[in-house]
Structure formats: structure tokens, C-alpha cells
Amino acid sequence: MAAPAPRWARVVNWISLLAGLAGLAWLISHAGVRTLGERLSTIGGWFIAVLAVQLVAHLLDGRIIQLLVRAPDAPMSFLNSLVAQLSGHAINLVTPGGNLGEVTKVTLLYQAGAPRGRAVSGILLFNLAALWVNVLVLVLGIFVIAARVDLPRNLVIAMWIGAGLAATVGLGLALLMGRGALAALARGLGRLGVIGPARAASWQQRLGTIDAQLAEFRGARRGDLVHALALSALSHLASQGEILLVLHALGVPLPLGFALSMMASSLVIRWVSAVVPFGVGVSEGSNYALFDLLGMAPVAGLVLALVQRARQLCFAALGLVLLALAQARGRKRQGGSSV
């Protein structure tokens, strides 16, 4: 049986849960249940298919996390990995910045019995794999968009600069992975006086452990990394499948070039949405303008954004319920251990 999680991990998860509930309530009031209901009626039962493909994507993500977090002396169940993924995703959806959920995933995995360093390295690598897949899709999509859409030259240049920066970040992180970069960061902060000598030494030791675990995926566990990348690509395709389903339900033609353009553009919209609190107005306005730019009915882009918002609300509610249940189980386990 896994040891009870430390108090700080449970506190972090309670803070995440409360912030998530507040964000969910605000998002529901902003989106408007009546408006969402009216828009969902335009695609009817296809919304169930949208939820289904997103669930497939989360199942794949849960398997990736299980693969990256597990260790011979600390196995991780698929159910715990899936709960961590859905709960963290929910927090990311309803809190500004979209990063608190990654902390939630780490603490839930830690609470489920994963060593702290293994939980951190697993989630880091999970996000790196997603970044590498997203960069590949973005670059391919920009090729297609530049070839089929008559865009202003300055916009095309800006798109390539953005793709180049994303690719540079992805490549740089790949080169630094497992080469002692995290421990070196702690050492540098200590030398600059940002943190004290004792804390710098402590951080170096802990981050050095994470560096060592990441290095395993460059050597003995390279097969697991390849497996994770393949599953990440499948997860991305499943996640993007909602776009194709909604447009099919609306009767929008789906030539291959348009589909690739939408997949790449949706990544940019998602990244920009993460900067704006709750992504308010970004998805709706961006999709409307994008469809107009690609020669499609702009209202279809607006419906797509609202359907995505409804899907977010569904998975946010599911994830927050799972997080609350995980916290209740953790509290019960802690209470039983103190008897």
C-alpha cells in the first residue's frame, strides 16, 4: 500500500479544487447555458461523438502518463494515471494560465504512490512529447496554409517565425533532456544569490534525481519514449477529431488541405487562449476570423468554438468530481493511518 501523501500535496490539491470550482462557475455564467444549448442543437447527437473522441484522447494520455511515471519499484495503475490526467486537465481548463493542472497531476500521482521525482519527470516528459507532436503538426499545417491561402506576406512571415520559435524550443528541450540542466539551474540560482546555499544544495539534489530519471529515456528506456510519442500523436489526432465531427455535422466540406489548416490553426488558438484568463473571447473570435480567411462560413467557426466550450465544461466537471473523490480517498487513508 502506498504511503499517505504529505500534507502539502493534499493542500495543493484542495487549492486546485477550490480554484477549479470557482473557475467552472464563472465559465458557466459567461458561456451561458441557454446559448450553449441552442448551439448544440445545431449538431444534435454528434455532440456525443465529440465527447467520445475526447475521452479516447484522455485514455491515451492516461496511458502515456502511466508509461512515463512507472518504475520497477513503483508501479502506477492506469486508473490513477487517468484520474491525474482528467483532474489536471479540468484545472487547466478553468484556471487562468492553464498550468496549475500540471501541478495537480504531479501531486495526485505522488498521492497515488509515485516517487516525487518520478512524478515530476513523468509529467515533464508527457508535456514535452505533446510539444514535439504539436510543433510537427504546426509546421506541416503552415506549409498547407501558405500554399492554399492567399495571405499577406507579413502574416506568412510571422507564422513561420512562430513555428521556428516553437521548433527551436522543442529541439532545445530535447537536447537538454537528461543532461543535468535542472540541477545546473539550481546551482546557477545559488551562485546568483537568488536562493541560499542550503536551499541550492537541496534543490540540486532533488533536481539531479529528476535529471537522472529523464536521462533514462535517452538510453535504457528509449523504447518507452518512442511508445509515448506514438501514443501522443494518436491522442492529438483523436483530440482534433472533434473539429472534423462538428464541421461534418454542420455540412461544411472537409478537403484535406482545409482539415490540416484547421488542425494547425487550432493549436495557435489554444496557445493564445491559455494566455488570456479562461480564453474568454479568443476561441470564438479567432475561429470566426479563421473561417472567414479560409473562405468558409464564419458562423460555422463560431458554432465550433461554442461546441468546444460545451465540451470543456463537461470534462471540467468530470475532472473536478474525480479530484474531489481522490481528495476524499486521500483524507480517509490519512485518517486510517493515524489510528
N, C-alpha and C positions, 0 to 999 in steps of 0.2 A: 504493500500500500504506500502511495506517495505521502511524503511528509507534508504536514499542514503548511499552507502558504504563509509567508511572513505578513505581518500587519500592513506594511507599506504597500504590498501588492493588492491586498483587499481594499485599502483606502483609495488607491489609484483607480481601481475598477468601479468603486462606488461613485467617485467623482465623475468618471466617464459616463456611468449610467445616468446620473442626475443631469449632466450636461446634455446627454443624448435625448432624454425625455423632454427637456426644455426646448432643444432644437427641433425635435419632431413636432411638438405642439405649435411652435412658431411656423414651421414649414407647412403644416396642415392649414393653419389660418391664412397663410399667404397664398398658397396654391388655390384654396377654395374647393371644398368637396363637391359642390354643385357644378362648378366649371369642369373639374376633372371628370365627373360622371357624364357630363354632356359630351366631352371629347372622346371618352372611352366608348360611348355608344356608337361612335362612327366606325370603330373597328370590331365591335361585338366580341364574339368568342375568341378572336385572335389574341386578346389580351392574356388569356390563359396560356397560350403558346409562348407569349413574351415572357411570362413568369417562368415557364418550364425551361426555356433555353438559358435564362439567367441562373436558374437553380443548377443546371448542368455545369455552367461555368464555375459556380461556387463549389460544387462537388469536386471538380478538377483542382481548384485552388486548395481545397482542404487536403487533397491527396498530395499536392506539391509540398505543403507545409509539413505534413506527416513525414514525407520523404526527407526533407531537409533538416528537420528537428531531431529525428530519431537517432539513437546511438545504441551500440551493442549493450551497454549497461543501463540504458534509459530509454526503453521503447515508448512510443507515443501512439495512442489509439487514433484511428481515423475519426471517431466521433468527437474526441477532444479537439483535434485539429480543425474539424469542420465548425464546431461551436466557436472556436477562436476566430476563424475566418469570418463567419457570419456576424459575430458580435463586433469585431473590429471594423468590418465594412459598414455596419449600421452607424457606429460612432463617426466614422469618416463622412458619411452622407449628411449627418445633421449637425455637425460642428464646424465652425469656420476653419479654413486651412486644410482640412482633410488629412491631418497627421496624427491626431490623438488616438485614432483607432489602431495605429501600429503599436503604440504603447500598450493598448488594451490587449492586443493579440499576444504580445510578449508576456504580460502579467498572467493572462489566462493559461498560457502554455506552462509557465512557471508554476502556477497553481495546480496544474494537472500532473506535475511531476517532472517536467523537463528541467535540466540544469539551467541556471540563469544564462550562462554564456551560450549554451546551445540554443536556447530560445531566441536570444538576440541575433546570433549568427544566422539562424534559420530564417527569421523574418527579413533580415537584411538581404539575404540571398534571394528570397522569394520576390522582394521588390526589385532587385537587380535583374532577375530573369524577366520580369514583366517589362522593365525598362528596355532591355535589349530587344524583346519582341516588338514593343511599341515603336522603337526607333526604326526597325526594319520595315514595318508597315507604313510608317510615316514617309520614309524615303521613297518607297515604291509608289505610294499614293501621290506624292508630289510630282513624280515623273508623269503619272497619268493625267493629273490635273493640268500641268503645264502643257501637255501635248493636246488636250482636247478642249481646253477653255481659254478663250482669248482674254487673258488677264493683263492688267497694267504691268509694265516692266518692273517698276519699283516693288510691286507686290510679289512678283515671282522671285525677285532677288531677296526680299525679306523672308519668303518661305524657305528658300534654300539656306539662308543664314541660320534660321531657326533649326532646320533639320541638321545642319552641320554642327551647331552647338550641342544639340541633343546627342548626336552620334559621338562627338568628342567626349562628352560627359560619360556616355556609356562605355566607350573604349577605355577612357582613363580609369574608370572604376574597375573594369575588368583587369587592367594591368596592375592595379594596386591591390586587388583582392588577395588576401592571404600573404602579403609581403611585409607585414608589420606596420602598415600605415596607421592603424588605430592607436597602437602603443606609441608610435612616433608622435602622433598628435598630442597625446597626454604629456609626453616628455617635452614637447615644444611649449605647451601651455605652462608647464612648470618652470622652464627656463625664462619665459617672458614674465613670470611673476603673476600670471592670471590666477593660478591656484598654488597653494602652498606645497612645500617639498613632500610632506607626508601624504597629502592627497594625491599628488602627482605620482608618487611611488605606488599607491594603492590602485590608481586608475591604470597605470602601466601594466600592473599585474593582471587586472581583470580584462583589460582590452587586449593584452597579449594572448590571453586564453581564447578570445574571440578570433583574433588573427590566426591562431593555430588551427582553429576549427574551420575557418574559411579556407585555409591552405589545403586542407584535406580534399577539397573539391577540385583542386588543381592536380591532385595526384591519385591517391588510393580511391577516392570517391568521385572520380571524374564521370563514371557511368551514371551515378545518381544525378549529377549536374546536367548531363545530356538528357536524361529522362525528365528532369524538371523543366528544362527548356522546351522539350516537345509537348509536355502537358500544358505549359504556359501558352504556347502557340494555339493549342486546341481550345484552351479557355478563352483566349482572345477572340477566336472565331465564333465560339458559342455566344460570347457576350455581345459581339457585333451583330449576331443573328437577329436580335430584336429589331434592328434598323430595317433589315430586309423584310421581316414579317410585317411590320407596321406599314411599310410602303406598299407591300403586296396587298395588304388588306384595304389600303386606300386606292388601289388601282393605279399606282404610279409605276411606269415602266422601269425595269431594272437591268439596263445594259451593264456589261461587266465593268466598263470604264467608270460609269456612274457609281456602281457599288464600291469600287476601290477608292474613288474620290470621297465618298461618304465615310468610309472606314478611317481614312487618314484625317479627314476634317474633324470627325467626331473626337479624335484624340486631342487635337488642338483645343477644341471647345471644352473638353473635360479638364485639360490642364489649366486653361484660363478660368474656368468655373471654380476651381479649387482655390484660386487666389481671392475671389470675391466671396464674402460671407454667404454660405448656403447656395452659392451660384445663382443668386437672385437675378433674374432677367437675362443672364448671359446665354443660357441654353436656348431660351425662347427667341431672343433677338438674333443670336448667331445663326440658328437654324433657318429662321425666316430669310435672313440676308443670303445665306449659303445657297438655299434652294433657288432663290431669285437669280443668283450669279450663275448657277449651273443650268439655268433655263427650265426649271421645274416650277410647279405651282407653289408659291411661298407659303400658302396656308397649310400645305402638307408638312412643311418643316415645322410649323407651329404645333400642329397636332402631334408630330413625332416627339417634340420636346415635352409636351404635356403628358403623353403616354409614358415617357421615360420618367417624368416626375412622379406619376402614379406608381410606377414600378419601384422607384426609390422609396416611396412611403411604405409600400408593402414589405420590402426587405428590411427597411429600417425598423419597422415594428417587430418583425420576426427576430431580428438580431438583438434588439433591446430586451425582448422576452427571454431569449436564451441567455443573455448576460445576467439578467436578474435571477434566473434559475441557477446559473453557475455560482453566483454570489451566495445564494441561499444554501446550496450544497456545501460550499466552502465554509460558511459560517457553522453549519451543522457538524461538519467534520472537525472544525476547530473546537467546537463545544464538546464533542465526544472525546477528543484527545486530551482535554483538560480535566476530564473526570478521573 
